[in-house]
Amino acid sequence: MARSMPSWRASWAMPETGPLPLRWPCPGSGADGEWALAVPHGGALRLLIVPPLFDEMNRTRHMLVALMRHLGVAGHAVMLPDLPGCGESVQQFAAQSLNAWRAAMAAAAQAFGATHVLSLRGGALVAPSNLPGWALEPLGGDAVLRPLLRAAVLNLRATGKQANSAALLEQGRQHGLTLAGYSCGAALIAGLHGAQPAGEGQRAIALADLNAAEPAPWLRQEPAPAPALAQALAARIVMDARA
């Protein structure tokens, strides 16, 4: 039985500045939908956060929660949904594709009444392209795949098997492939190959623009807080929103 938690409709106006777990209606997830963290403030800015893909999603979680708190204190509404197949999703990762994730993020934006979007890294590939906002260190699909394929090649060679990235990519495009422990369907790998972010009205932010004196959380081996980056990113969003 699903846990009894408030829905986004019931909790949108609750006077909280800390993230709350809420459900939102997601295509393919049935009547219960999917989970999100949300700061249900009623500010003029209602920000949808689209997380990075694969392990980078887990590594940035602490930073994103801190970012949500900063923005909540500033009086803005913020939503961080799980991508279908990830986190506590009821869907299977192997069934996902870029198009499925795009449809899910569009549904989340509509459900939360989002006015802006912030995507991180590969999340820029599935963020709603019709919303203004920001993309932190956006990546194309090949840049997302490259380190995953490289790690898979090294693992195969360590067992005495011959492998290269080009052959693995073609195998994945045809039959699917397990990368970094994720069972990727052929549609996901084929979709990532050659994909580029489509958010023409979204401002790209480089890590260097934020002057945060700490390593990017997605570059670390384990999830860890990044308080300076969270604060700097929140300040940038608040400043741009006032302009």
Secondary structure per residue as TSV (DSSP state, phi and psi in degrees):
chain	resnum	aa	ss	phi	psi
A	1	M	-	360.0	138.8
A	2	A	-	-66.1	146.3
A	3	R	-	-65.7	145.1
A	4	S	-	-84.4	101.3
A	5	M	-	-131.4	156.8
A	6	P	-	-66.6	148.5
A	7	S	B	-86.5	168.0
A	8	W	H	-63.1	-32.2
A	9	R	H	-66.2	-39.8
A	10	A	H	-76.1	-24.2
A	11	S	H	-112.1	-2.1
A	12	W	T	-57.7	-36.9
A	13	A	T	-97.9	7.9
A	14	M	-	-66.7	136.8
A	15	P	-	-80.1	71.3
A	16	E	-	-122.3	143.6
A	17	T	S	-108.3	-10.8
A	18	G	S	-94.4	151.5
A	19	P	-	-63.6	138.9
A	20	L	E	-117.8	144.3
A	21	P	E	-77.6	126.0
A	22	L	E	-134.5	159.8
A	23	R	E	-102.9	149.3
A	24	W	E	-137.8	149.9
A	25	P	-	-74.7	116.6
A	26	C	-	-119.8	135.3
A	27	P	T	-57.2	130.7
A	28	G	T	86.1	2.0
A	29	S	S	-110.3	8.6
A	30	G	T	76.2	-169.9
A	31	A	T	-66.9	-29.2
A	32	D	T	-79.6	-18.2
A	33	G	-	70.2	-152.6
A	34	E	E	-123.7	170.5
A	35	W	E	-93.3	150.4
A	36	A	E	-144.7	157.3
A	37	L	E	-96.4	140.5
A	38	A	E	-145.4	143.1
A	39	V	E	-102.6	100.9
A	40	P	-	-85.4	54.2
A	41	H	-	-81.6	158.9
A	42	G	-	-104.3	38.6
A	43	G	-	-75.0	171.8
A	44	A	S	-67.2	-31.9
A	45	L	-	-91.9	122.2
A	46	R	E	-121.5	103.7
A	47	L	E	-101.3	124.6
A	48	L	E	-93.5	124.8
A	49	I	E	-100.5	124.4
A	50	V	E	-105.0	113.6
A	51	P	-	-74.3	168.4
A	52	P	-	-64.8	173.8
A	53	L	S	-101.6	157.9
A	54	F	T	58.5	-141.7
A	55	D	H	-65.8	-23.5
A	56	E	H	-61.9	-27.1
A	57	M	H	-60.8	-46.3
A	58	N	H	-69.2	-38.4
A	59	R	H	-69.0	-25.6
A	60	T	T	-96.1	-1.4
A	61	R	H	-59.2	-46.6
A	62	H	H	-59.2	-44.5
A	63	M	H	-63.7	-40.2
A	64	L	H	-68.3	-37.2
A	65	V	H	-64.8	-41.4
A	66	A	H	-63.5	-40.4
A	67	L	H	-59.4	-43.1
A	68	M	H	-61.0	-40.1
A	69	R	H	-63.8	-44.3
A	70	H	H	-59.9	-45.0
A	71	L	H	-69.5	-34.5
A	72	G	H	-63.3	-42.6
A	73	V	H	-61.8	-34.0
A	74	A	T	-76.4	-3.6
A	75	G	T	93.9	18.9
A	76	H	-	-108.4	149.2
A	77	A	E	-87.2	138.4
A	78	V	E	-139.1	141.3
A	79	M	E	-134.7	132.9
A	80	L	E	-125.2	92.4
A	81	P	E	-82.2	153.4
A	82	D	-	-76.6	135.8
A	83	L	-	-67.4	141.5
A	84	P	T	-52.6	135.8
A	85	G	T	88.6	-5.4
A	86	C	S	-121.1	162.7
A	87	G	T	58.8	-126.0
A	88	E	T	-99.6	25.1
A	89	S	-	-61.9	147.2
A	90	V	S	-84.3	-8.7
A	91	Q	S	-91.0	162.3
A	92	Q	-	-90.2	137.8
A	93	F	G	-61.9	-38.2
A	94	A	G	-62.2	-19.2
A	95	A	G	-90.1	-0.1
A	96	Q	-	-87.1	158.2
A	97	S	-	-147.3	167.3
A	98	L	H	-59.8	-40.4
A	99	N	H	-63.5	-38.8
A	100	A	H	-64.7	-42.3
A	101	W	H	-67.7	-37.5
A	102	R	H	-63.1	-43.6
A	103	A	H	-62.9	-39.1
A	104	A	H	-65.6	-44.1
A	105	M	H	-68.9	-32.7
A	106	A	H	-65.3	-40.0
A	107	A	H	-66.9	-39.5
A	108	A	H	-63.6	-43.0
A	109	A	H	-60.2	-41.8
A	110	Q	H	-68.0	-43.9
A	111	A	H	-62.6	-39.1
A	112	F	H	-90.3	-2.9
A	113	G	T	64.3	38.2
A	114	A	-	-63.7	137.1
A	115	T	S	-102.6	-21.6
A	116	H	E	-143.1	163.7
A	117	V	E	-134.0	141.9
A	118	L	E	-120.9	119.9
A	119	S	E	-112.3	153.4
A	120	L	E	-123.2	130.9
A	121	R	G	51.6	-124.7
A	122	G	G	-67.3	-14.7
A	123	G	G	-60.7	-21.2
A	124	A	G	-63.4	-20.7
A	125	L	G	-73.8	-20.0
A	126	V	T	-123.0	4.7
A	127	A	S	-72.5	147.5
A	128	P	-	-58.1	121.5
A	129	S	T	-78.8	-12.4
A	130	N	T	-88.2	-5.1
A	131	L	S	-100.0	141.7
A	132	P	-	-72.3	165.3
A	133	G	E	154.5	-142.4
A	134	W	E	-140.7	150.8
A	135	A	E	-131.2	113.9
A	136	L	E	-87.3	117.7
A	137	E	S	47.3	56.4
A	138	P	-	-64.2	145.4
A	139	L	-	-121.5	148.6
A	140	G	-	-81.2	167.8
A	141	G	H	-63.5	-36.2
A	142	D	H	-65.8	-35.6
A	143	A	H	-68.8	-29.6
A	144	V	H	-69.5	-43.9
A	145	L	H	-72.9	-32.8
A	146	R	H	-54.6	-53.7
A	147	P	H	-67.6	-29.4
A	148	L	H	-68.0	-43.5
A	149	L	H	-67.1	-39.9
A	150	R	H	-61.0	-43.3
A	151	A	H	-65.5	-37.7
A	152	A	H	-65.3	-40.1
A	153	V	H	-62.0	-45.9
A	154	L	H	-62.7	-39.0
A	155	N	H	-64.5	-41.1
A	156	L	H	-67.1	-42.5
A	157	R	H	-65.3	-31.1
A	158	A	H	-65.6	-21.6
A	159	T	T	-97.1	8.7
A	160	G	T	88.4	8.2
A	161	K	-	-94.2	146.9
A	162	Q	-	-84.4	134.7
A	163	A	-	-159.3	153.9
A	164	N	-	-146.7	160.8
A	165	S	H	-63.6	-39.6
A	166	A	H	-63.1	-42.3
A	167	A	H	-67.9	-40.0
A	168	L	H	-65.9	-39.1
A	169	L	H	-61.1	-44.6
A	170	E	H	-65.1	-39.2
A	171	Q	H	-61.1	-43.3
A	172	G	H	-65.3	-39.5
A	173	R	H	-63.9	-30.5
A	174	Q	H	-91.5	-40.1
A	175	H	H	-128.6	-4.2
A	176	G	-	88.4	168.2
A	177	L	E	-164.5	144.0
A	178	T	E	-89.6	120.9
A	179	L	E	-126.4	124.1
A	180	A	T	53.0	34.7
A	181	G	T	85.0	-2.0
A	182	Y	E	-97.8	127.5
A	183	S	E	-83.7	96.4
A	184	C	E	-90.9	126.8
A	185	G	-	-73.3	163.2
A	186	A	H	-59.5	-36.9
A	187	A	H	-63.7	-38.3
A	188	L	H	-67.5	-46.2
A	189	I	H	-68.3	-42.0
A	190	A	H	-63.6	-37.2
A	191	G	H	-69.3	-38.8
A	192	L	H	-66.2	-37.8
A	193	H	T	-61.5	114.4
A	194	G	T	84.0	-2.7
A	195	A	-	-71.0	147.2
A	196	Q	-	-132.6	148.3
A	197	P	-	-58.5	143.9
A	198	A	-	-114.3	5.5
A	199	G	-	-80.2	84.0
A	200	E	T	-66.0	-29.4
A	201	G	T	-92.9	10.9
A	202	Q	E	-104.3	137.2
A	203	R	E	-83.2	125.2
A	204	A	E	-78.5	131.5
A	205	I	E	-116.2	124.3
A	206	A	-	-86.7	150.4
A	207	L	G	-56.8	-38.5
A	208	A	G	-63.1	-25.6
A	209	D	G	-64.9	-22.7
A	210	L	G	-94.0	-11.8
A	211	N	T	52.3	39.0
A	212	A	-	-90.3	119.6
A	213	A	-	-85.4	63.2
A	214	E	S	-160.1	155.9
A	215	P	-	-64.6	148.5
A	216	A	-	-62.5	134.3
A	217	P	G	-61.9	-29.1
A	218	W	G	-73.0	-11.3
A	219	L	G	-91.3	-9.1
A	220	R	S	-82.4	158.5
A	221	Q	S	-78.2	-28.4
A	222	E	S	-129.1	153.5
A	223	P	-	-58.3	137.8
A	224	A	-	-155.5	150.9
A	225	P	-	-64.2	155.4
A	226	A	-	-140.2	70.4
A	227	P	H	-62.0	-38.1
A	228	A	H	-66.5	-40.8
A	229	L	H	-66.9	-43.0
A	230	A	H	-59.7	-43.9
A	231	Q	H	-67.8	-42.5
A	232	A	H	-65.9	-40.2
A	233	L	H	-67.3	-40.6
A	234	A	H	-62.1	-43.1
A	235	A	H	-62.7	-38.1
A	236	R	H	-66.0	-43.5
A	237	I	H	-64.4	-45.3
A	238	V	H	-62.4	-42.7
A	239	M	H	-64.0	-45.9
A	240	D	H	-65.0	-36.2
A	241	A	H	-66.6	-26.8
A	242	R	H	-81.5	-20.1
A	243	A	-	-69.2	360.0
